Amino acid sequence: MNNKSTEEEEAVNLDDIGRLTFVRALFRGASLRCPACGRGRLFRGWFSMNNECSECQFGISRPPGYFLGSTYINYGATAFLTTATYITLHFGLQWPKEKLLPWMLVFCGIFPLVFFRFARSLWLSLDCLFDRVGASEAMSGFRRKQNDTQVENNDD
């Protein structure tokens, strides 16, 4: 009976990935929630990520280099906001660049640090949206590891 509930739970969670839409992926990424179930938290600290979702055991941990794409999201958001703000304030409101540039430099130093978690979360959510097979494997891989550990513990 316990094995049956695990299978049902896995089917529901794999089904959640199948129903992931672009808007849902963006919302889950922006709210720093698990892209598979939308309930578990991705981060346990300011910069450290959990290895798996506490709710559905979706594998969050990725190999080195995987989150390089989140750097592009972070850079793009920083560049867009800096450029839009500069154009609006300098050309629209006629602020002198001598007063504007120091504030823009401070923004370019602080914003990427604040947006780091969101960029990673968005990258992971969008990856789950576009690579559903990989997302399903990440979920089932963690379940297999968990079941293998339980079997090893029962051997003692």
N, C-alpha and C positions, 0 to 999 in steps of 0.2 A: 504494500500500500504506500509506503514511504517512497519507493522507487517510482511509482505512478505519479505522485504529486510532483516530483522532480521533473519528470518528462513533461507534464502539463505546464509547469512553470517555464521550462525551457522553450516549449512551443509558443507560449504567449510572448515571451521576450523576443524570440526570433521573429515572430509576427510583427512586433513593434518596429523592428528594423525595416520590415517590408512596407509598413505604413508610413515611414518617415518621409515627410514632404520638405520642400525647400524652406517654407516658412517655419515649420516645426523645427528643422535643423538649425535655422538661424536663432529661433527663440531659445532652444536648449543650449546653444553655444553662448548666447548673450547672458543667459542666466547661470552659466557655469555648472550645468547639470549633465548627467550621463546622456550621451546621444541615443542610447538604445532604449532606456526606460523613461528618462526625464525626471527621475526622482533622486538618484544618488548624486552626491557632490563629487566633483572632479579633483578638487584641491583640498589638502589637509593643512596647508599653510599658505603664506603669501606666494612662494615660488615652487613648493613641492607638491607633486601630484600623487594621488592615490594610485596603487597598482591595479585595483579593480573597483568596480562600482559596489558599494555596500548593499544595494538593493537587488541587483540582478546579476552580479558577478561578471559584468562585461569587462573584458581586459582593456584597461586604459594604458598600461605600460606598453611602450613601443621601443623598437630598436633605435640605436643612436642615428641621428640624422633625419628621423621621421618628422620631427617638428620644425625642420628648416623652413617648410612652407608657411608656418605661422609667423616667421620673421617677415615674409613678404606682406602678409596681412597687416602686421604691426607697422612696417615701414610705409605701406600704402596709406593707411589711416593717418599716420603722422604727417606725411607729405601733403595729403589732400587737405587736412585741417589747417596746416600751417600756410599753405598757398592760398586757400580760400579766405582765411582770416587776414592775411597780408593784403590781398587784393581789395577786400572789402574795406579795411581800415585805412590803407594808404591811398588808394585811388577813389574810393567811394566817400569816405569821411575826411579825407585830406590830412590824416595824421602824418607827421614827419617821420621818415624812416629812421632817423637817429633815436627817436624815442620808442619806436615800434620794434626794431631789431633786437635789442636786449631781451625784451619780453618773449619774442619769438624763439630766441635761443634757449631761454629757460624752459619754455614749453616743449621744445624738441628734446630736452634732456630728461624731463620728468614724465611726459605723457607716455613714452614707450614702456617705462617701468610700470606705470599704473595699468596700461592696456595689455601687458604681457599675458596675464591669465586669460583674458577675453580672446586674444589672438589665438592662443593654443586651443582653447575650448571651441572656437569657431572652426579652426582647422580640423580638429578631430570630428566635429559634427558634420562638416561638409564632406569629409572623407567617408564617413559612414553612409552619407546620402548617395555618393557617387560610386562607392565600392561596397555594395551590400554583401557580396560574397566574403570579402575580407572582414567585414564587421561581424558576420555570422560566425566565421572561423575564430575570431577573437573571443566571441562569447562562448562558443562550444569548447575552445581550447582551454579556457580557464575552468570550465565545468569538468572537463576530462582530468585536468591536474588535480582538482579538488577531490574527485571521486577516487583517483589513484592514491592520493594521500590517505583518504579514509580507509581504503583497502589495506594499505601498508600498516596503518595503525591497528587494524583489526587482526593482523597476523600475529601480533605479540601475545 
